[in-house]
Amino acid sequence: MKEHLMKIVFVGDVVGKTAFIHRYVSGQFSLTTDATVGAAFREKTLQWSEKETVRLQIWDISSRVRFDSMTMIFYKGALGCVVMFDVTNSSSFLRCQDWKRDLDSKATLPSGAPIPCILLANMCDLPERVVTADSIAEFSKNNGFFAWMETSVRDNRNVDEAMRRLVQEILSVQPSEDQLLSSQEDSVDLQSHDATKRQSCC
């Protein structure tokens, strides 16, 4: 049985990132969450095929560390990224460009290529939407995202689907199992940098 180890980072403003991660990992929705300090860490193992498993190391990076020196530490060894915004908050959408630029300037795949990033338009169940699908599609294309999806943690809409799409993209750009597993050597020590296992909505 082959195991692919993938470090995935979640970035964005206070837009429901950890509520999303909690739903994905546990299958549960929670309204009460604590604020992330630094980064929070979760794991999930997928039975990808009869002969392959995928072990995800999911890092929820707090918006409070935006664009400072700490982001480079948290990005290190990442093979994929989720950039998330709130469709009811236009400023969180505009800042996705800053998050993407910060990631691209500080981290790459072992081959030197950009890390695959998916753009998630969260809270699409809410009626107060201010960001249109057309503007998201154009933004995604112009800023180097391989795909974008609308998500709702409350309704469990596209939570599993978005993560599966990201894993598929990571597998498609990795030339060998050796490069996939190379991220293990580059991963940040979980006991350093105060990476917690708390859930949050940030």
C-alpha positions as CSV (number, residue, x, y, z in Angstrom):
1,M,0.0,0.0,0.0
2,K,1.5,3.4,-1.1
3,E,1.0,6.4,1.2
4,H,1.2,9.9,-0.1
5,L,1.9,12.5,2.6
6,M,0.6,16.0,1.8
7,K,0.9,19.1,3.7
8,I,-1.9,21.5,2.9
9,V,-2.2,25.1,4.2
10,F,-5.4,27.1,4.6
11,V,-5.1,30.9,4.4
12,G,-7.4,33.9,4.3
13,D,-9.1,36.4,6.6
14,V,-11.6,35.5,9.3
15,V,-13.9,33.6,6.9
16,G,-14.6,30.2,8.4
17,K,-11.4,28.3,7.6
18,T,-11.3,26.2,10.7
19,A,-15.0,25.5,10.7
20,F,-14.4,24.1,7.2
21,I,-11.5,22.0,8.4
22,H,-13.5,20.7,11.4
23,R,-16.4,19.8,9.2
24,Y,-14.0,18.0,6.7
25,V,-12.0,16.1,9.4
26,S,-14.8,15.2,11.8
27,G,-17.9,15.5,9.6
28,Q,-19.5,17.8,12.2
29,F,-20.6,21.5,12.1
30,S,-19.9,23.7,15.1
31,L,-21.0,27.3,15.7
32,T,-18.7,27.7,18.7
33,T,-15.0,27.8,18.0
34,D,-12.0,29.6,19.5
35,A,-9.7,32.0,17.6
36,T,-6.6,30.4,16.1
37,V,-3.3,31.7,17.4
38,G,-0.4,31.1,15.0
39,A,-1.6,27.9,13.3
40,A,-3.7,24.9,14.1
41,F,-2.9,21.4,12.9
42,R,-5.2,18.5,11.9
43,E,-4.8,15.2,10.1
44,K,-7.0,13.1,7.9
45,T,-6.2,9.9,6.0
46,L,-8.0,9.1,2.8
47,Q,-8.3,5.7,1.2
48,W,-7.6,7.0,-2.3
49,S,-7.6,3.7,-4.2
50,E,-7.2,0.0,-3.5
51,K,-3.5,0.5,-3.4
52,E,-3.0,4.1,-2.3
53,T,-3.8,6.1,0.8
54,V,-3.3,9.9,1.2
55,R,-2.4,11.3,4.6
56,L,-3.2,15.0,4.8
57,Q,-1.5,17.4,7.3
58,I,-3.9,20.3,7.3
59,W,-2.5,23.7,8.7
60,D,-5.0,26.4,9.5
61,I,-3.0,29.6,9.4
62,S,-4.4,32.5,11.5
63,S,-5.1,35.8,9.7
64,R,-3.2,37.5,12.5
65,V,0.1,36.3,11.0
66,R,-0.7,37.7,7.6
67,F,2.4,38.4,5.5
68,D,4.9,38.5,8.3
69,S,8.0,36.2,8.7
70,M,5.9,33.5,10.4
71,T,4.0,32.6,7.2
72,M,7.2,31.4,5.6
73,I,7.6,28.9,8.5
74,F,4.1,27.6,8.1
75,Y,4.2,27.4,4.3
76,K,7.4,25.3,4.4
77,G,6.9,21.8,2.8
78,A,3.4,22.5,1.6
79,L,2.2,20.7,-1.5
80,G,-1.2,22.4,-1.7
81,C,-3.1,25.5,-0.5
82,V,-6.6,26.6,0.1
83,V,-7.3,30.3,-0.2
84,M,-10.7,31.1,1.3
85,F,-12.9,34.2,1.4
86,D,-16.5,35.0,2.5
87,V,-18.9,35.8,-0.3
88,T,-20.6,38.3,2.0
89,N,-17.4,40.2,2.6
90,S,-15.8,41.9,-0.4
91,S,-12.7,42.9,1.5
92,S,-11.9,39.3,2.3
93,F,-12.2,38.5,-1.4
94,L,-9.9,41.3,-2.4
95,R,-7.3,40.2,0.1
96,C,-7.1,36.8,-1.5
97,Q,-4.7,38.3,-4.0
98,D,-2.4,39.3,-1.2
99,W,-2.5,35.8,0.4
100,K,-1.7,34.2,-3.0
101,R,1.2,36.6,-3.7
102,D,2.6,36.0,-0.2
103,L,2.4,32.2,-0.7
104,D,4.0,32.4,-4.2
105,S,6.8,34.6,-3.0
106,K,7.8,32.3,0.0
107,A,7.1,28.7,-1.1
108,T,7.2,26.4,-4.1
109,L,7.0,22.7,-4.9
110,P,10.3,20.7,-4.8
111,S,10.5,21.2,-8.6
112,G,10.3,25.0,-8.2
113,A,6.8,25.2,-9.6
114,P,4.1,27.2,-7.8
115,I,2.1,25.3,-5.1
116,P,-1.4,24.3,-6.4
117,C,-4.0,26.6,-5.0
118,I,-7.8,26.3,-5.0
119,L,-9.9,29.4,-4.3
120,L,-13.0,28.7,-2.1
121,A,-15.9,31.1,-1.9
122,N,-17.3,30.2,1.5
123,M,-20.7,31.0,3.1
124,C,-22.5,30.7,-0.2
125,D,-25.6,29.7,1.8
126,L,-26.0,33.2,3.1
127,P,-28.4,35.6,1.3
128,E,-26.2,38.7,1.9
129,R,-23.9,37.7,-1.0
130,V,-21.9,40.6,-2.5
131,V,-19.3,38.7,-4.6
132,T,-20.6,37.4,-7.9
133,A,-19.6,34.1,-9.6
134,D,-18.4,35.9,-12.7
135,S,-16.0,38.1,-10.7
136,I,-14.7,35.0,-8.8
137,A,-14.1,33.1,-12.0
138,E,-12.1,36.0,-13.5
139,F,-10.1,36.5,-10.4
140,S,-9.3,32.8,-10.1
141,K,-8.0,32.8,-13.7
142,N,-6.0,36.0,-13.4
143,N,-4.3,35.0,-10.2
144,G,-3.0,31.5,-10.9
145,F,-5.6,29.3,-9.1
146,F,-6.2,26.0,-10.8
147,A,-9.9,26.0,-9.8
148,W,-12.5,27.7,-7.6
149,M,-15.6,26.4,-5.9
150,E,-18.5,27.7,-3.8
151,T,-18.7,26.2,-0.3
152,S,-20.9,26.2,2.7
153,V,-19.8,24.6,5.9
154,R,-23.3,24.8,7.4
155,D,-24.9,23.0,4.5
156,N,-21.8,20.7,3.9
157,R,-21.7,22.0,0.3
158,N,-18.5,21.1,-1.6
159,V,-16.4,20.5,1.5
160,D,-15.3,17.0,0.6
161,E,-15.4,17.8,-3.1
162,A,-13.1,20.8,-2.8
163,M,-10.5,18.8,-0.8
164,R,-10.7,15.9,-3.2
165,R,-10.2,18.3,-6.2
166,L,-7.1,19.7,-4.5
167,V,-5.6,16.3,-3.8
168,Q,-6.2,15.3,-7.4
169,E,-4.4,18.4,-8.5
170,I,-1.4,17.7,-6.2
171,L,-1.1,14.1,-7.5
172,S,-1.3,15.3,-11.1
173,V,1.7,17.6,-10.7
174,Q,3.9,15.3,-8.8
175,P,6.2,13.2,-11.1
176,S,6.9,10.5,-8.5
177,E,6.1,9.1,-5.1
178,D,9.5,10.2,-4.0
179,Q,8.7,13.9,-4.5
180,L,5.4,13.5,-2.8
181,L,7.1,12.0,0.3
182,S,9.9,14.6,0.2
183,S,7.5,17.0,1.9
184,Q,7.9,14.9,5.1
185,E,11.5,15.9,5.3
186,D,10.7,19.6,4.9
187,S,7.7,19.6,7.2
188,V,7.8,21.9,10.3
189,D,8.3,20.2,13.6
190,L,4.8,20.0,15.0
191,Q,6.0,20.8,18.5
192,S,7.8,23.9,17.5
193,H,6.2,27.2,16.5
194,D,3.3,26.4,18.9
195,A,1.1,24.7,16.4
196,T,-2.0,23.8,18.3
197,K,-4.8,21.3,17.6
198,R,-7.6,23.7,18.4
199,Q,-10.5,24.4,16.1
200,S,-11.4,27.9,15.1
201,C,-13.5,29.9,12.7
202,C,-10.5,32.1,11.5
